[in-house]
Structures are given as C-alpha cells and as structure tokens.
Amino acid sequence: MNRQTMEALGFYQILNEIAQFARTDRGKETLLSLRPTQNKKKIEQSLHEISEAMNILAISGSVPIHSLDQIDHYIEQAKKGIAIKVDQFTRIVSFLDHCQKLKQFMKDKEYAGPMVSMYAASIGDVSQLEAEISRCLRNGQVDDYASSDLNYLRRHLATQQEKLKEKAQSLVKSGRISPYLQETNVAERSGRYVLAVKKEFRKKIQGAVLDTSASGSTLFIEPVELSTLQEDIELIKIAEETEVERILYELTQLFLSYEHVIQVATQTMHHYDVLFAKAKYSQKIQANIPTINEEFRIHLKEARHPMLGHDAVPLTVPIGEQERALIITGPNTGGKTVTLKTVGLLTLMAQSGLPIPAKKGSEIAIFQHIFVDIGDGQSIEQNLSTFSSRMVNIIEILKTTNDSSLVLIDELGSGTDPREGMALAIVILEQLFEKGATLFATTHYSEMKSFADETEGFLNGSMEFDIETLQPTYRLLLGKSGQSQAFDIAAKLGMHPTLIERAHKKAYQQDKDYHQNIAREALQSPTYQKQIIVNKYARSNVEKRKQEPHASKVTVYNQGDNVLLVATGETGIVYKGPDDRGDYIVQIKGDKRTVNYKRIELKIAAAELYPSDYDFDIIFKSKEYRKIKKDMNRKFVEDKWLEEDE
C-alpha cells in the first residue's frame, strides 16, 4: 500500500484518532506506525483480540494501564551504575502496583476475553520488589527505618540540633551578650544558627561573621560557643546522606535484578495499551468484526465512513461474486466519491486488523495493492495540468495492477474533451478488468453506463436523488445507472413541460411526456403561459427578421461550443454571450477573452461534445469557486459567498 493511497483515503487520520485513546507515548507511536498486511492469520488474530477487548470494555471501561515512558530509561540508568532517585522510585512503585492490578483485573475477565486475559499471566511476581521499595521510601524520601544506621543517625541528628537550639537561646538571654544584640531572636544563615549583633560591638563577641544586613548596621555572627556543635551536626548530616545513597544503590540493584520480569511487564502493558486503544475507537464508531477472505469478495452491509459517523448514509456493496467492477453514476455532491473512499478506507482498516463500521456479516477481501485516483471534480480545478497529472497516475496504475489489486477511480476521463475522455475511460476500464483487478469507478458519461450494462463482469450503480426535495439521498442503488436529473429538476422548479420535452428530444433523440404530472389548471397559470408567450414572441420576431431583405445574419453560439478564432487560428470554448454588442466570452487555454461573434467560427457544437447533464463548472470555474459551491450545496457556510471568476 503506497503512501498516496493511504493519504487519499484518510487512513492516517484514522490512526491519529485511535492514537488519542492510548495512555502511553510508546503506544501512540505503535498505533501511528500501523500498516495493512496480507497475512490473513495475523489480521484475524488482531480482530479476535480486539473483539475480546471490546467485550472486556463492555464490563469495565477502566483498564489499569500505566505509563511506560520512563521504565526503560530507569533500567538503562541502573545498568550504568547511576542510583535511581527517590522520585523515580515513586513512579516505579506506581508501575509495579499497576502490574499487580492488571493481573487481577484480567484474571476476573477470563470469561469475557480468554485470549486477551491470558497475556497478563506472563507478568511475573513483583510484589516483593514493590514491598521493599515501599518499605524504604515514604512521603517522598528515604524512610528513617530503611536501615538501623539511618535510624540512629537521624535520631542523633535531632538530639544535637535540639542542643544547638537550646544553647543559642541561652546565649541570647545571657546578660553578657544581650546588650550587644540588635534583636533577641536567634537567626539562621546557610543552615547555621547566628546572632544579630550591632556593628559597633563586633569585637565584643567571638565568632565568624556569616552575613550582614542590607544597611550594614547588623552583623550575623556565629558564636564560638555554637560552632563546635554545628560542626558535629554537619558531620552527622554527611553520614546520613552517605547512608541514604547506600540504600538507594541497594534498591537500584534490587530493581535491576528484576530486569527481565519488568521488561516482560512493560511489553505486556504496551500490548494492552495498543489493544484497548483500538477497542475503544471501535466502540466509538460502533464497529464490527468483518469476515476476511482471499477470494476478492467485498460485501459491505450498511457500512459508514468512520469520519462521518452517524451522519453517513449506510452503504451496502456486494461485489466479487459475479461482477468485479462497479460503475457509479449520479449527481454532483451525491456521494459518489464518499462511496469510493468508504470502500477503500474500510479495506485498509480491515487489512490492518481493525474492525470496521459496518453491520455484522460484512466481508472484506485481502488485496496486494489498493490504487486510488481521486481528483474530486467538485473541489479541484479540472484543467489541462490536472488531467495530465491524473493521467500520469492512471498510467502507473495500469503498469502495476494485477489480479490482486483494488482500483478506485473517481470521475474517470474528466477534465478533457468529453468524447476523448469517455473513450479513454472505457479503454482504461477494459484494460484494468482484463488484468483481473477489482474496480470501482464513478462517471458522468452516459456511454460508460451503457458500456457497464453491456459488458459481462460490470455492474451499474447510481446515487439516489430525491426529486421532491431536490436533494441527493446519498444512497447507492445497485443494478441501475443514474439518469440525468436536469429535466426533472427543471420541471419541479416550474419550467413549461413543452420546453422540457423539446430539450429531451434533442438530448436523447426520443420523445417523453412531461405533461402527465402537471394539472391542466397549473399549465394555464401565468407562470407557465408566460414562458410559451415569450417563446412565441421570440420566434415570430426571428421569422420577421428573416423576411427583411437586409437583415443581418448573426450566428448564435451556446455555452460549451468549440469555436475557432479566425484571426489567430486558436481554438476555444464558449463560456458566455452574446451581449448587446454581439460579444462572447471565450475560454482559450485557461484564459477568458471577449471576442465578437464575427471573429469566431463554430467547429463542434456543445451538444455533440458533452452529455446533456454535463457540469460546465468543471471547465470554466476555479478550484476555490467549486469548493465553496460544493460546501454550500451540503450545508450553510458562514462568511462565504460565490463570486463569478470571469
């Protein structure tokens, strides 16, 4: 599976969503590196584990997973002979506690997940290590009772500190020293007791000056009577620190002796972190376990695109039993592209061992390749450069495709001359089918609908359109090709049926009655009559002008007509016109120019080049314009409006 395929189908977005459920950085990294595989046993094992994990989450959603991000670092630190610190041991104790809780948690869930719960049994007994660390550490420091020597040193230290304090208080109160003091409280500087002596009486008190006041009028002196006691206290503190360091080294060596057990525990905890992240995401999107086959059958039942959630219209697609190719037609923004992406993304998810948001009983095939060419004609500018880049991609697909490939192509053959694009599209589909690929393609070309109907192994499908609401339903209908909705929409909006019948005759060379669903009273209304009256008036005016001996003959061109610029020999496509001066706007090589009707000649009429329902925005509108139009067709877009980009 190439990166372009996974990006186009949104696979990386799914991995990011799943990674949000992981508790550890290592778990997030593993999930982000998840990739599809062709190993059926590996896929089925992953799906089975996730199924059991979902059963366990249904009982209890709080799985005791602990952060693993520093445990390996602590092991490496210990191997280098560096003692583990007190705060680090605190996190180790928390990890060991979670190991014991995880074992007990899984032991109680054996009935819900026999395979998944069994992994916790591989975690060794770390209770003695946890107990010893907990005995030696308390309240964020090495406990007094961690060793008898430490207990003795701290008691002795407390006694000496009390003697020092009493001695300092007695000096402050003595009549010999108190007259020289600035204040009668014992002060402390750098952990040593000092007296606040007035500067002018410095020589009256023997001792070392440790500090002065900001004004310099007060000296903080450590009297010689206190210095001996304070030196003894410093020696005791050094001995205490040495004993604490010795205890931490012993605990570090004890921790290192459990290295193998701890590494197994971290691997198990990591596996559970990744597994339950997948299970929680599967619960979120209401996913089920699909059946995996190697016969290239895809049978999705009420599937939904995971990024759309409950807003998605369920999609049912059976392909691979009799037909290997599905040609999807339908209106713009009707859901054709979403259908392709749903099929491709759910295949990637299943081959990555992930449940899919589809009804139970759905089947997914294992493919060697998934090729995608989705240049959304509703949101990108379909010009020559776009057609060329897409054609490069399709040529590469033609080279690499085999009978183990799934190929998804959106708007095949679009962005160029309709006749050439249609012919290329049919040839490409034929070649891909002959190479044995499973195909999904969308199109607007009516010829491709006929091709699918007449070719064995191909199936037509269409995106349903509700003519009552004039909105797509996003439902895929199999076995029938989508018809143009332009005439039905025009009738629904009030165009006179006589005009629509004439248009239908021009498009399909056959008659169709559009009067039958319109009441006679409605046809007599001003709305309908005005269309016919105006039309008759225009015709009579034209006939009158024809009869005038010197009437000027003005050639009328339609949007989409292929015309020749007489002066330059360039070929263009009519965009708009004529105005009151007979000027047309003609698009030539991506640029729009204003040209008078006298300077252009008709080469090929639009009716011969394009289907009747062809969306000319594909040729004339910019990428930004089409994107905004697509968004507005779906929903209200704040602070956005359509501007004509002449």
N, C-alpha and C positions, 0 to 999 in steps of 0.2 A: 504494500500500500504506500503510494508516494505521498509526500507532504502536501502537494497541491490538492489531492483528493480529500485529505483529512481536513484541510483548511476550508475548502469549498463546502463541505458537508457539515461543518461546525463541530467536528469531533473534539478538537482541543477545548472548545467551550464546555462540552460535557465533562471532560476530565477536570477542568477548573471547578465546575460545580461540585463534583464528587470530592475533590481535594478539600473543599471547605468543611467537610464532615470529619476529616482526620484530626486527631488530637496532637500529633507529633509532626515536627518538620520532616523527619525521615519518612513518615507515612505519606505526607503530601508529595514529596519528591517521587516516591514509588508510584503513586497514582498518576502523576503528571507524565511519567515515562511509560504508562500502559500503552501497548500497541496490539493490533489484531494479529491473530495467529491462524494457521491452517491445521493445527494439531487438534483433532476432534476430541480426543480424550482429555486434553488439558482444558479445552473450552467447557466440556461437560462437567469436569470436576469443579471448575470455578463456579459454574452456575449452580451446582448442587450445594456447594459451601455457602453461597450467598442465600440460597433458599433456606438452608438451616439457620443462618444468621438472622434472616427476616423472621423466622419462627421464634427465635430467642428474643428478638426485639419486641415482638408482639406480647411477650410475657413481661419483660423488663427492659426499658429503654436505656437504663443506666448501667453500662458495662464498665467495670473498673479498669480503664486503660490509663497508664501513667506516662508522662513524658520520658522519652528515652534519649533526648538530645545530648545529655552530658555524661551518661553512664559509660560509654566507650572512652570518652576523654578521661574519666577518672581512672579507668583501668590502665590506660597509657601513662598517665601521670604516676601511678603506683609503680609501674614497671621501670620508670626512670629513677626510682628511689626518692621521689618527692612525696612527702607526707600529705595525705588528704586533710583538708581543713575541716573545722567544726561545722561550718555552714554547708559544706559539701556532703559531709556525713549525714546531715539532717535530710538532704534530698535523697541520699542513698536509702536511708531508713524508710522514707515515704515510698520509694520504689519497691523495696522489699515487702513492705506492708501490702502494696497493691498486688504483688505477685501472689501472696497468700490469699488475698481476697478474690483474685481472678480464678485461682484454682477452685476455691469453694463455690464461687458463682457458677462456673462451668460444670462442676460436679452436680449441682442442683438442676442443671438444664440438659442432662443427658437424654431425657425422653424427647425433648424438642429438637435437639441437634446432636445426634450421636457422633458424627464425624468431627464437627467443629469443637464440641466439648472435649473430645479426646486430646486435642493439641495441648490443653492446659496441663494434662498429666505429665508432659515432658518437662515441666518446670520442677527443678529439684527442691529439696527442703532447705530453705534459707532461714528458718526460724531461729536457729542458734546464732547465726551471724546478726540477725536483726536484734535479738535479745541482748547480745554482748555490746553492740553499738549503743543501744538504748540505755543499757546499764551505765555505760561510761559517760554518756552525754545527757545533759539536762538543762533546759532553759537556755539553749544556745551556747553552752560552754561545757568544758570537761567537768564532770561532777566531782565533788570533794571525795566521794567514796570510790572513785575509779581505781584508786590504789591506796594502800595503807600509808605509804610515804607521802603521797599528796595530801591525804587527810591530816597527817601530823604537821606538815609544813604550813598548811593553811590555818590550822589551829594556833600554831606557834606564831605565825604572822599576825593573827588577830590579837594575840596577847601582847606582842611587842608594840603594835600600833596603839593599843589602849594605854600602855605605859607611857608611850611618847606623848599622847594627847594629854594625859594627866600631868606629866612633867611640864609641858608647855603652859598649861593652865596655872600651875603653881608659880611659874616664873612671872606671869602677867600680874598675879596678885601679890607678889612679894614686894615689900617696901623698898628693897634695894634697887629694883628695876622699874617699877611702875611710874616714878616721876619723869622718866626719860621717854615714855611711850606716847605716841600720837593718838593711839586708841587702845582700848583694853581688851580687844578681841584677838584671838590667835588667827593669823592669816596663813595661807598656803600658797606656795610658789613652786611650780615644777614638781608637785607631789611631796614637797618637804614643808614642815611647819616653820614659820618665821614670825618675828615680832616687828610691829610697825614703830620704828624709832625716829624721834625728831632728828633732823640732820645735824644740828649743832651738838648733839650728845653722842655722836658716832663713837668717840673714843671711850665712852663710859661703859660700853657693852662689848665684850669679846665675842667675836664670831665672824662669819662670812656674809658679805652683802650679796643677796641673790637678786634683788630688784629695787627699783626706785619708783616713786610716784611720778605722775605726769608733770607736776610742778617742780619736782626735785626736792621738796621740803621734807619728804618722808623716805626713810630707808628701810627696806625689808631685810632684816638680819636674822640669820640662823645662829642662835647662841651656841657656844661650845658645849654647853650642858646638854643640848639636844642632838648634836652631830653624831656622837657615838651611837646613840640609839638608832638614829636614822640610817647610819651605815649598816648596822646589823639587819635592819628591815630590808635594805636593798639586797643584801646577800641572800636573805630568805626568799625574796621575790625571784632572784635569779635561779635559785634552786627549784622554786615552784614552776617556773617556765620550762626548765630543763625536764622536770618530771612530766609536765603536760605534753611536751614534744615527744617524750619517750612513749607515752600512752597512745598518742596519735599515730606514731610509727607502728606500734604493735597492732592497732586497729587496721591500719593500712595493709599490713602483711596478712592479717586475717582476711580482709576483704579480697586481696589478691589470690588467696588460696581457694576462693570460690569463683575464680575467673570463668571456668568452663560453665558452671551452673548459671552464672549471671549472664553470660553470652547467650546461652540457650533461652534463658528467660526473656532477654531483650528481643531475640529473634521471634519468639512466640508472641510477645506483646506487640511487636511490629506487625506481625501477620494479622493479629486480631484487629489492630488499628485500621489497617487497609481493608480488611474484610468487612468490618462493621460500618466503615465509611461508605463502601459500595452498597451495603444493605440499607443504610439509612437513606441514601439517594434513591434507591429502588423503591423504597416505601413512599418517598416524596412524590415520585412521578407515577405511582401505582403500577409498577412494572410487574411482569410475569416472566416465568422461565419458558423460553421457546424450545421447540424441538429442533435439533441440529441435524442436517442431512448433508450428504456429499453427492446428491443427485441433481443439484442446481435447481431445487424447487423453492420457490418463495410463496408462502401463503400467510399473509398478514391478515389478522382478523381484528377489525376495529382498532387499528393502530393509530397512534397520535405522535406528532413530532414532540419530543421531550421539552423543547424550549417554549412551545406554545401551551403546553399543559391542557387544562380543561377547555381552553378557548378553541382548541383544534377540533375540527370535524373528523370523526372516526373514519379511517381509511381501510378498506378491505381489498386486498390484491392477491388473487391466486394466479401464479404464473409458473410454468415449468413442466406441467403435466403434458399438455398437448401443444401449447404455444410457448415460444421462448422470447417473443418480442411484443411489447405493448406500445401502441402509438396513441398518445393522449392529445385530444383537441379540446378547445373551449375558449371562452372569452378571456381577455386580459384581466389580471388580478383575480382569476377564478380558482387558483390553487394548483395549477399545473406544476409550477416549479417546486412548491412545497411538497407535492406528491413525490417528485423525484428525490428531493432531499430526505424525505422521511424514509423511503425505501433504502437509500444509500447509507444514511446515518444509523438506522436500526441494524443493518447488516454489519457495519463496523462495530457497533456496540456488542452484538451477539458474538462476533468473532474475537472480541476482546474479553469474552467471558462475562458479559454484563446482561442482566435481564432487560427486557425491552417493554415500553409502554404499549402493550397490545394484549388482546384477550387470550386467555389460556387456549392452547391448541394451535397457536401460531407456529409456523415453520420458517426457519432461515437456513439458507444454503451456505456452505463454505466456498469462498471464491479465492483464487490465487491473486487476482487483480480486481480492483474497482476503479474504473476510469470515469472521470466526470468532465463534462464540458457544459458548464452553466454560465452563460453570459446573459444575465437576465435582461431580456429585451424591454422590460418595463422599467428598468432603472439605470441602464447604461446607454451611452450614445452609440447607435449602430452605424458607424461609418466604415470607410474602407479599411482603416487601420485595425478596427475591432474585428472585422470579418477576417482580415489577414491573420491576426494573432490567434483567433479561434480555429482557423483552418490549419495553422501550424500544429495546434494541439490535437486536432482530429486526425491529422496525418500521422502523428506519433502514436495515437490510439490504434489506428489501422495497422501500424507496423507491429505493435506489441500484443494486441488482443489474441487470445486463444479460446479454446472451448471451456476454460475455467475462469472466464472474465465476466464481470458485470459492468455494463456500459450504460451510463446515464447522460443523455444529451438533451439540452433544453433549446427549443426554437432552432432546430437543425436547418441550416441553409438560409437563415435570415441575415439581413444586413447587406444584401446584394440584389442584383436584378432578380425579380421573383421567378421568372422562367428558369434561369440558370441555377438559382438557389434550390428550387424544387427538384430539378433534375439531379443536382449534386446530392441532395438529401436522400433521394431514393437509391442512388448508386451506393452511397456510403452505408445505408441500412442493409442493402443486399449483401455487400461485402462483409460487413460485421456479422451478419446472420450466417453466411456461408462458413465463416471461421469458427462458428459454434458458440458465439457469445450470447449471453442473456441480455436483452436490450430493453431499455425504457427510453422513449423519446417523445418530446412534445413538439407540436407544429400548428401553424395556421393554414398550411397549404391543403386545399381540398383534394388535390391529386394524390397526396400521401394517404388521405383517408381511404380513397378508392384503392390505392396500392395495398394497404393493410387488409382491406376486405377481400381482395382477390388473391392474396399470397398466403400459402399454407405456412403455418407457424407464427403468423402475425395476428394480433388481436387489437381491435379498436376500442378505445375508451374515451369518454368525454367528461368534462367538468360541468355539472348541472348548473343551469341558470334559471332563476325564478322570474318568469315574465311578469308576474303580478307585482312584485316588489321592485323589479328591475335591478336585482342584486344577485350575485353568484351565491350558491349554497355551499360551495367547496366540497361537494360530494362527488366521488368518482363513480361514473356509471360505465360498466364494462359491457362489451359486445355491441356498442353503437358509437358512431362517430358524432361529434358535436356539429350541429348546424349553426350557420351564422345567425346571430340574434338581431342583426341590424334592422331587418324588416319588421320583426315582431315588436322591437322597441319603438320604432317609428310609429307603428300602428297604435301601440299603447299610449304614446305621447300625443296622438291626435292627428297624424298625417292622413290625408284622404286615401282610402283603400285603392282608388283608381290609380293614383300615383305610385303606390307601392307595388301594385300588380304590374305596371309598366316596368318598374325597376327590376322586379323578379324575372320578368320575361327577358330583359337584357342580360341579366346575370346568369340565368340557368337555361335559357332558350326553351322554357316551358311555362305554361300558364298555372296560376294558383289563385284561388278565390280568397281575397282578404275582406270581402263584404259580409261574410256569413256571421261574424261575431259582433257586428255593429248594427244597432237598431236603426230602422228607417227614419225615426224622428231625429236621431243624432246626425244622420247624414244630411238632413235638411237644415241643420243648425248653421248659424253664421260662420262658426269656426271652420266647418268642412266646406261650405259653399264658397267662402272667400278664396280658398285655395284653388278651386276649379275656375272661379270667375277670373281671378288674376291670371291663371294659366291660359284661359281662353283669350283674354285681352292681349297677352303677350304674343300668342300665336297669330292672332289677327293682325297685330302690329308688324310682325315679321313678314306675313304674307303681303301686307300693304307695301312694305319697303321693297320686297322682291319685284313688285309690279312697277315700281318707279323706274323710269329709264336710266337715270344717272345715280341710282342708289349705290353707295359704297359697299363693297363686299368685305365684311370683317370676319376673319376666321376666329371662332371661339375655341379656346383650349380649356381643358379640365385639369384639376389637380392630379398630378401623377403622370401626365402626358410626357413622353420622351420627345424633346424638341431639339432642332439644330439651329445654332446661331449662325446665320448666313455669313456675317462679316468675318468671323474668326474660325468657323468650322468646328467650334466646340459643341459638345453635347450636354444638355442639361435636363432637369426635371421641373415641370411647372409646379410652383408652390401656391401662388395666389394670383387673382386677377380675373378679368381686367378691371382697371379703374376707369374713371370717366374720360381718360385720355387714351385708353386702349393699351396701357402698360401692364405687363405681368411681372411678378416676382419669380425668377427662375433660379434654382439651386444648381450651381456648377462647381464640381469638385469641392463640395462642402461650403462654398460661399454663396450668398444670396445676392442676386443682382436684379435691378429693374431694367426690363427690356421691352420695347414697343412691339406690338403684335406683327408689325410689318417686317421686323428684323429676325423673326423666327419662323421655322417651318416644322410641321409635325412629322416625326419619324415613326413612332409607335404610340398608339393610343393607350391610355391607362387601363382601359377595360381589357386589353389584350395582355397586359403585363401582370396585373395584380388580381387577386381574388376580390370579390365584391365586399368582403368584410375586412379588407386589409387596413391595418392601422398605420396611416401615413406619418404619424408622430415618430415612428421608427426611423424614417428618413430625414425628417425636417427638424425635429426638436432635439434640444441638448440633453445631456445626461442629467443635469440638475433639474430641468423642467420636468422630465419624465419621472424622476424620483419623487418630486413634490406631488405630481399628479397621481402617482401610484399611492402615496401615503394618504392623499385626500380622498381617494376612492374607498379606502379602507376605514378611515376614521377622521375626526376633526383634528386639524393640525394648527396649533396656536402659533401666531406670528409668522405664518407662511401664506403666500399667495402666488398664483400663477401669473407670470409676466410673459408676454409674447416676446420671443427672442428672434426678431426679424434678422 
